[in-house]
Amino acid sequence: MNTVLYFSAKGAVYETRAYSPADITRLIQDQGLQSLTSADRQFDFWFSPSTHGCQRRVNRNATELLLATTTLDAKSVPLLRGAVVIATHDCDGDLDGLSWQQLDLLATRSRALTKRDDRLLTRRIVRAERHLRRAGVPAATPTRATVSHAHSR
């Protein structure tokens, strides 16, 4: 089972399945799929660099997890926009599902954001939303969802 996390553009987080990059493209509903990998090479963040409409809003939850899993800081982490999928890969580099241990690790890291990082990230997101409003794109209030994973041990 290839479980991946789907971060919707509106802030909700879902566990779903994907078996190929084409499945991720369908989830994100865009072309030109790109990915970033976490510092420990466990997590792949899939996203589309070109977004439109409501997809142009910053996906705070996904951006926070990218910050928590890389060596980037709150000033330099890319602001991920629109839908984002987090998956992993096997030793050959092919798409693979997240294990329950990896899901737990993501949940733990999502709670590790410092107050300083939160403040800096909020400032950057507000600035980005203001820029979108000036460009005529309606912006939404940044929302935060808690990533958690329940499993039996």
N, C-alpha and C positions, 0 to 999 in steps of 0.2 A: 504494500500500500504506500503510495507516494503522497504523504500528507505535506501540504505547504500552507503557509499563512498568507491570506489575502487581506491587505489593508485597503479598504475602499476609500475613495476620494472624500467621502463624508465623515470618515473617522472610525467606522465600525471595523472590527477585526474578525475574520472568519477562518476556520480550518477548512480546507478543501483539498482536492486531489489534482495533481498534474503529472503527466507522464513524459512530456516533451516540451521543448521551448515553444512549440506551436500552441500547446494548451495554455501556457503562460501568456502568450500573445493574445489568445482569445479572452483570458481573464482581464487583461489590461485594456483590451479593445483598441489597440494602436499598433502601428508599424514602427520599425526602427528600434526594436527592443535592445536595451543595454543592461549591463549588470555591474555591480560593485561587490567585492568579496570582503568579508570581515577580516580583521587582523590575524585571527587564528585559522583562517581559511575554512571555517565550518559553515558559514552562512553566506548565501548569495542573495543580494537584493536586486530584483528584476524590476525595471521601470521603463517608461517611455520618455525620452528627452523632449519630445514635442507634444504639448498638451493643449487642449482647447476648452473653452467654456468653464464649467465648474471644475474640470480636471486641472485647471491652472492653480488651484489653491494648494497651499503647502500641506502635505500630509504629515502632520506633527508626530503622530505615533510612529510611523515608519522612520522619520528623520531621527527621532529620539533613539530608536533601536540601532540605527546606523551609527549614531554617536556613541552609544554604549558598547558597540562591538568592534569599533575601529580605534586607531590611535589618533583620529582627528579630534579637534576640540570644537567647542560650541561656536567659535568664530569662523572655523574653516569647513565644517561639515556641510556637504551639499544639501540644500533644502529640496527634499524629494517632493514632487508634485503629483497629484492625481493618484491613481491606483498603483500599489506596489505589492509585489509578491516576494516572500522570503522562502527560499528553498535551500537545498544543499546539493552537493555533487559527489559522485563516487571517485575512486582512484583514477579512473580514465577520463574524468572531467564531465561525464554525462550527468544529466539532471537526476537527482535522487530525493527521496522524501525525508522529512525531518523525523528523527526518533523522539520518543517521549523525553529522553534525557536532554536533547537539544531544545525541545519546547520548554522544558523546565528552566534550562539555562537562559533562554531568551526572556522568560518571565522574571527571573532573578535580576538579569542585567537591566531590564526595563525599569526596575525600581531603584537602580543605582545612580540615577542622574542627580548630580549635586545641585544645591540651590543656586549656585553661581551659574552653572551650565543652563539650568532652567531659565534663569533671568536673561542670560545672553541670547538663548535660543528664542525666547518670547520676543525680545527686542527685534531680532532679525526677522521673525515671522511677521510682526506688526509692520515693520518697514516694507517687507515684500507685499503684504496685503494692501498697504497704502499705495504702493507703486501700481498694483493692479487696478485699484479704484481710479487712479488718475488716468489709466489707460482705458477706462470704461468697462472693466470686467467686475461684476459684483463679487465681493469677497465675503467669505463666511467667517464667523468667529472661530478661532482655533479651538478644537475640542481635544480632549485626551481620553482615551479608553484604556482600561487596564487589560494587559495581556496576561491571561492565566491559562493553565492547562491542568485539568484534573485527570488523574490516572490511578489505576490500582497497582499496588506494589506487591 
